[in-house]
Each structure stands twice: as structure tokens, then as C-alpha cells.
Amino acid sequence: MGLVGVLVALALLVWLAFRGWSILLLAPLAALVAAAFAGEPLLAHWTQTFMTSAAGFLAQFFPLFLLGALFGKLMEDSGAVTGIAEWMIRRLGTARAILAVVLAGAVVTYGGVSLFVAFFVLAPMAEALFRAAAIPRRLMPAAIALGTSTFTMSAMPGTPAIQNAIPMPFFGTTPFAAPGLGLLASAIMLGIGMWWLTRAAAAA
């Protein structure tokens, strides 16, 4: 029942987050759901397990979040994000509109820019590029997400994303751990993603 509770709590957290609920409210709610399924005392689980772990997580990773946010803001305000995206799109052109958007997102996020910043910068350019290439707008979020939220978030060696940095103290690894497997996983993600997007664009 404990595993079922974790899965239910995670599904509830994801669903409500997509519905616009604040993660500050959802995280403790999901923890209580998981504790209820496991049959643990809810108040004790709340105060001794969840709050202690949450405080330790914040204390350990807050500098990383802060510096990442500052760097992303610097890149955004300086125009570096826009410059990278425009250069990538100019080099590849409308004939490879999907690939241009994907690679622009990948370069920007691999450089340390938050995917949320990258998404809002890339969206207007991707829309213009997709319009020129006669590609449906509904494929635009998938193209941006492939470049910003897949291999550069979790697989590329050295990626500064928090998904890569958080496990390091627990496994005793570096940001460049398992570079061969990381590059292989990145190639698989990029290849399958581009195959699906190209197929969907051709079908449309």
C-alpha cells in the first residue's frame, strides 16, 4: 500500500499542478496522501518526516536554485537567450524549422537558462518559423519541450539543470558522470523526438 500511496500522491500532485495549483500547497498534501495510504500517523509524518526533509532539501540546494535563477535572469535581460535562438534559426532556416527550434532550446537550456525563460523567448520565434514553413502551431510546444525539457535537462553530461545536480551528493557523482551513457541517452531522446515531430508535421 505504501508504493500505491506514493504513486497516487505523485499523480495527484502532477494533475493539480497542471490545473494551476501552487506547489507549496500540493507538496504537503501529496505527502499526507502517501502517509495515509501507508497507515502512518498523519501529524507525526507531517512534522517529523515531511517538514524535516523539506527543510534539509532547501538548506542543501537553495544556493543552487538562487544562482541558477540569477544566471537565467542575466541571460534573459542581456539578450543572450534571444541572440542564441535567432542565430540558430538563421543558420538552419525554415526548411528545418523543427530542428532549429529544438536545437535553439537545447543550446539555451544547456547553457543554464531556466526552461521557463527559454520557452517564453523561443515561443514567438518558433511561431513565426512554423508559419513560414506551413507547420501547424499545435506542434510548437512539443518542439520547444523536446529541446528544453528532455536530454538537456537530465541526460547531457555537465548539464546545470537541477535534475542533474540534486542526485550528486547522494550518489557521490559529478555533473559529468557517465558521459557515454548520457550522450547515448541524449541521442535516443533527440532521435525519437525528431522522428515523431517530423512524422506529425508530415501527417498534418
Secondary structure, 3 states (H helix, E strand, C coil): CHHHHHHHHHHHHHHHHHCCCCHHHHHHHHHHHHHHHHCCCHHHHHHHHHHHHHHHHHHHHHHHHHHHHHHHHHHHHHCHHHHHHHHHHHHHCHHHHHHHHHHHHHHHHHCCCCHHHHHHHHHHHHHHHHHHCCCCHHHHHHHHHHHHCCHHHHCCCCCCCHHHHCCHHHHCCCCCCCHHHHHHHHHHHHHHHHHHHHHHHHHC
